[in-house]
Amino acid sequence: MKRLLLVTILFVLISLPAEGVFAQIAPSPISNVGDDYFGLPLCLPGMPVDGSCLLYGPAQVIAEMKAAGFTYPPRELPAATPPSEMGQMPVFVAKINLPDDQPAPIYASFEDAVAGTNPSRYINRGRLRFVSYIYQQPDANGKTYVMLKSGEWIRATPAAHTNFQGLEFFENPKSDFGWIIDPTGSYTAPSFGARTTGKAYLRATKIQVFETVKAEGFFWYKISPEEWVNSQKARVVTLRPTPPEGVQSNRWIELDLFQQTIMAYEDGQLLFATIMASGLDPFFTQPGVFTIYQKKPLETMQGSFEADKSDFYYLEDVPWTMYYDQARAIHTAYWHTYFGYPQSHGCINLSPGDAKWLFEWAEEGDYVWVHDPSGQTPTDPNYYGPGAP
């Protein structure tokens, strides 16, 4: 019975017209390419697309990556982190351990400091008070006191500082680049509603940027073929190797207030780039073109803005300070690590290693170009006072 059924089916198929059998089969996509097509080999990754091979598989993926601006193999930035020794502080610093509303007594001896008697002088009350010291010693109760350069003593806790450093470049990069400034994941498209990639990035991770779009109120940066991060979490450097208007030299420092980045250029070459902390609203860093008028290896900074002096600050021996706009300067900030966000009263705060690199490279008279591509920073000179750290 089975044999009879099989013979019957074969007879029916043979009897059908050819066009009936193949009517539902789509025409071949290569039906009109000629017989030579069938003899072509597959392209190898990286081969030129000239018709001599078939662009399928890995070669097709790589060609699509190249068209989108990605290199194969992936190209690293032509840059390196400067030696870690650049980040070593030239002084020891300590934070005063007293409530902000109390003046800080200074004593002639360790014994007087521990007993809290016979203070020789005071540092005013304030929320930000640091001293530099040459020796530290705890008392029997574990409280730490430090000896100042004057030989006097004060209760204070030795402060740690960030070891973050930017990038020193050997040639101009081919793409934008930057840093993650807050831990984040990434997305498969420039949208908070897009699927996440499952990848996680820590603060200070370097990234290359191959495309930038604006969506949902933020800039989105494409950091790999199907991976995006947003401007909440990243700061990006765009190469600007041509001297801007007002810079009449082949050497200048650029401050991008929107991206919170600082760059050094010479002869059209990007030499150094990193993240910074500029003036926080309402103490903006003033846009404009300036020149460095004084460099100081160590500088003590103090002052206040409020009438009741409740915001008094005292910052002893701030390393690698370069004044360029009244009291506004580029300098180390050992009292915070929030680089990539506005933090100051108008100055440009940098990590110790970054401040030292720029201090050693820059010369008095070098130009400083300060700008905000977003247009959000006031540009009226009448808005600005002298500035502060």
C-alpha positions in Angstrom: 0.0 0.0 0.0 2.8 2.5 0.9 4.6 1.7 -2.3 1.4 2.4 -4.4 0.9 5.7 -2.6 4.5 6.8 -3.3 4.2 5.9 -7.0 1.0 8.0 -7.2 2.6 11.1 -5.7 5.5 10.9 -8.1 3.2 10.6 -11.1 1.3 13.7 -10.0 4.4 15.8 -9.6 5.8 14.7 -13.0 2.5 15.6 -14.6 2.4 19.2 -13.3 3.7 22.0 -15.5 7.2 23.4 -14.5 5.9 26.8 -13.8 3.4 25.4 -11.3 6.0 23.7 -9.3 8.3 26.7 -8.9 5.8 29.5 -9.0 6.3 30.3 -5.2 10.1 30.3 -5.3 11.6 33.9 -5.2 13.9 34.8 -8.0 17.6 34.5 -7.1 19.2 37.8 -6.0 22.2 36.9 -8.1 20.3 35.6 -11.2 21.5 38.5 -13.3 25.1 38.8 -12.3 26.6 36.4 -14.8 28.5 33.2 -14.5 31.6 34.9 -13.2 29.8 35.6 -9.9 29.9 32.0 -8.9 33.6 31.8 -9.1 34.3 34.8 -6.8 35.9 34.2 -3.4 34.7 35.8 -0.2 36.4 39.0 0.7 38.8 38.9 3.6 38.4 41.4 6.4 40.0 44.7 5.4 40.3 43.9 1.7 39.2 46.8 -0.7 35.7 46.5 -2.0 36.3 46.5 -5.7 34.1 43.7 -7.0 36.8 41.1 -7.0 35.3 39.3 -4.1 32.0 38.7 -2.3 31.3 41.1 0.6 29.7 38.8 3.1 30.3 37.7 6.7 33.1 39.3 8.7 34.3 41.4 5.7 30.8 42.9 5.5 30.7 43.7 9.2 34.1 45.4 9.1 33.1 47.4 6.0 29.9 48.6 7.8 32.0 49.6 10.8 34.4 51.5 8.6 31.6 53.4 7.0 30.3 54.4 10.4 33.8 55.7 11.5 35.1 52.7 13.4 38.5 51.3 12.5 39.6 47.7 12.2 41.4 46.6 14.1 40.2 49.2 16.7 42.5 52.2 17.0 43.6 53.3 20.4 44.0 57.0 21.2 47.5 58.3 20.3 48.0 59.2 23.9 49.2 58.0 27.3 48.8 58.9 30.9 51.7 61.0 32.2 54.0 59.3 34.8 52.2 58.9 38.2 55.0 60.9 39.9 53.4 64.0 38.4 50.5 63.6 40.8 52.7 63.7 44.0 51.8 66.7 46.1 54.8 69.0 47.1 53.2 69.5 50.5 51.2 67.5 53.1 47.7 68.9 53.7 45.2 68.4 56.5 41.5 69.3 57.0 40.7 71.2 60.2 38.5 69.0 62.4 36.0 71.6 63.8 32.4 72.6 63.1 32.2 75.2 60.3 30.9 77.8 62.8 33.8 77.6 65.1 37.2 79.3 64.7 40.2 77.0 64.7 42.7 77.6 67.4 46.5 77.2 66.7 48.8 76.4 69.6 52.5 77.0 70.3 53.1 73.4 71.5 51.6 69.9 71.1 50.8 69.8 74.8 48.8 73.0 74.6 47.0 71.7 71.6 46.0 68.5 73.3 44.9 70.4 76.5 43.2 73.1 74.4 44.8 75.9 76.4 46.7 79.1 75.5 46.0 79.3 71.8 48.4 81.7 70.0 46.1 82.6 67.1 43.0 81.4 65.2 41.9 80.6 61.7 38.4 82.1 61.1 35.3 79.9 61.1 34.4 78.5 57.7 33.3 75.4 55.7 36.5 74.9 53.8 39.7 75.0 55.8 42.9 73.2 55.1 46.5 73.7 56.3 49.8 72.3 55.1 51.9 70.6 57.7 55.3 68.9 58.2 54.5 66.4 61.0 51.5 64.6 62.4 51.0 63.1 65.8 47.9 61.5 67.5 47.2 62.0 71.2 46.2 59.3 73.7 42.6 59.4 72.6 43.4 59.0 68.9 42.8 62.6 67.9 45.3 63.8 65.3 47.3 67.0 65.5 49.6 68.4 62.9 52.7 70.6 63.1 52.6 73.6 60.8 55.7 75.0 59.0 55.7 77.7 61.7 56.3 75.0 64.4 52.7 75.6 65.8 50.1 72.9 66.3 46.5 72.5 65.3 44.0 69.6 65.4 43.4 68.4 61.8 43.2 65.2 59.8 45.6 64.5 56.9 43.7 64.6 53.7 44.0 62.2 50.7 43.8 63.5 47.2 42.8 62.0 43.8 45.4 60.3 41.6 43.4 60.9 38.5 45.4 62.1 35.5 44.5 63.2 32.0 46.1 62.3 28.7 49.3 63.4 26.9 49.0 63.2 23.1 51.6 62.1 20.6 49.5 63.2 17.6 46.0 64.5 17.0 43.3 61.9 17.6 41.0 60.8 14.7 37.8 60.9 16.8 36.3 62.8 19.7 37.1 61.2 23.1 36.5 61.7 26.8 35.9 60.2 30.2 33.0 58.7 32.1 32.4 61.0 35.1 29.9 58.9 37.0 29.4 55.1 37.0 27.0 54.1 34.2 25.8 51.4 31.9 25.4 51.9 28.2 22.5 51.6 25.7 22.0 50.0 22.3 20.5 53.2 20.9 20.5 56.9 21.9 17.5 56.7 24.2 16.7 55.9 27.8 14.1 53.6 26.5 16.5 51.6 24.5 17.7 48.1 25.6 20.8 48.2 27.8 24.0 46.5 26.8 24.8 44.9 30.1 28.2 46.7 30.2 29.2 48.9 33.1 31.7 51.7 33.2 33.4 53.2 36.2 34.3 56.9 36.8 37.4 58.0 34.9 37.1 55.3 32.2 38.4 56.7 28.9 36.1 56.5 25.9 36.3 57.3 22.1 33.3 59.0 20.5 32.3 58.2 16.9 29.0 59.9 16.7 27.0 62.5 18.7 23.3 63.0 18.6 20.9 65.0 20.8 17.8 63.1 22.1 15.5 63.4 25.1 17.2 66.5 26.3 20.8 65.1 26.4 23.7 64.5 24.1 24.3 60.9 23.3 27.8 59.5 22.4 28.3 56.4 20.3 31.3 54.6 21.8 31.2 51.3 19.9 29.1 50.0 16.9 26.0 49.4 19.0 26.7 51.2 22.3 25.8 54.7 23.6 26.3 56.7 26.7 24.8 60.1 27.5 26.1 63.5 28.6 24.9 63.0 32.1 27.6 60.5 32.6 30.4 61.5 30.2 32.5 64.5 29.2 33.9 64.7 25.7 36.7 66.6 24.0 36.2 67.8 20.4 39.5 68.6 18.6 39.9 72.4 17.8 43.5 72.6 16.6 43.1 76.1 15.0 43.8 79.1 17.2 40.5 80.8 18.0 39.8 84.4 17.4 41.9 86.6 19.8 44.6 84.1 20.3 47.7 85.5 18.6 50.1 82.7 19.2 50.7 79.1 18.3 50.3 78.1 22.0 47.1 78.2 24.0 45.0 76.5 26.7 41.3 75.9 25.9 38.7 75.7 28.7 35.4 74.2 27.5 32.9 75.2 30.2 30.1 73.0 28.8 32.1 69.8 28.7 34.2 70.7 31.8 37.4 69.9 29.8 40.8 71.6 29.5 43.2 71.2 26.6 46.7 72.4 25.7 47.6 73.1 22.1 50.8 74.0 20.3 51.4 74.4 16.5 48.0 72.9 15.8 48.8 69.8 17.9 46.7 68.7 20.9 49.3 68.0 23.6 47.2 67.4 26.7 43.6 67.0 27.7 41.7 66.3 31.0 38.6 67.1 32.9 38.3 70.1 35.3 35.9 71.8 37.7 35.0 75.4 36.8 32.8 78.1 38.5 29.5 77.0 40.0 26.4 79.2 39.4 26.4 82.0 40.3 30.2 82.2 40.5 30.7 81.3 36.8 34.1 81.2 35.2 34.2 84.2 32.8 34.3 83.4 29.1 36.9 85.2 26.9 40.5 85.2 25.8 43.1 85.9 28.5 46.8 85.4 29.1 48.6 83.9 32.1 50.1 86.8 34.0 51.6 85.0 37.0 52.6 81.5 38.0 53.1 80.5 41.6 54.3 77.0 42.8 52.4 77.4 46.1 49.7 79.9 46.9 47.6 80.3 50.1 44.0 81.3 49.2 41.4 82.7 51.6 38.3 84.9 51.6 34.5 84.9 51.6 31.6 86.2 49.6 28.7 86.3 52.0 28.2 89.4 54.2 28.4 87.3 57.4 31.5 85.5 56.1 29.8 82.1 56.7 31.4 80.8 53.4 34.9 81.7 54.5 37.6 79.4 53.0 41.2 79.0 54.0 43.4 76.8 51.6 47.0 76.8 52.5 49.8 76.1 50.0 47.7 75.3 46.9 50.2 73.9 44.4 50.8 74.9 40.8 48.7 78.1 40.4 48.5 80.1 37.2 46.6 83.4 37.3 45.0 84.5 34.0 41.9 86.6 34.8 42.1 88.8 37.9 41.9 86.3 40.9 40.8 83.5 38.6 43.5 80.9 38.2 44.1 77.3 37.0 45.4 75.3 40.0 45.3 72.1 42.0 42.2 71.3 44.1 43.2 68.9 46.9 40.0 69.5 48.8 37.6 67.7 46.4 37.6 65.1 43.6 34.5 66.2 41.7 36.2 67.0 38.4 33.9 67.0 35.4 31.3 69.2 37.4 31.3 72.9 38.2 32.6 73.3 41.8 34.5 76.5 42.3 34.0 80.2 42.8 35.4 80.9 39.4 38.8 79.3 39.3 39.7 76.2 37.3 40.2 73.2 39.7 42.4 70.3 38.5 43.8 67.1 40.0 47.4 67.5 41.3 48.9 65.6 38.4 47.0 67.6 35.8 47.8 70.9 37.4 51.5 70.1 37.5 51.5 69.0 33.8 50.0 72.3 32.7 52.1 74.4 35.1 55.3 72.9 33.7 54.2 73.3 30.1 52.6 76.7 30.2 54.5 80.0 30.3 53.5 83.4 31.5 52.0 85.2 28.5 50.4 82.1 27.1 46.8 82.5 26.0 43.8 81.0 27.8 40.6 80.6 25.7 37.5 80.2 27.9 34.2 79.4 26.1 30.9 77.7 26.6 29.6 76.0 23.4 26.1 75.7 25.0 25.8 79.5 25.5 24.6 79.0 29.1 27.4 80.9 30.8 26.9 84.7 31.1 29.2 86.7 28.7 28.6 90.2 30.0 31.8 91.4 31.7 29.8 93.4 34.1 28.4 90.2 35.7 31.8 89.1 36.9 33.8 90.0 40.0 37.4 89.1 40.6 36.8 85.3 41.2 38.1 82.9 43.8 39.1 79.2 44.1 
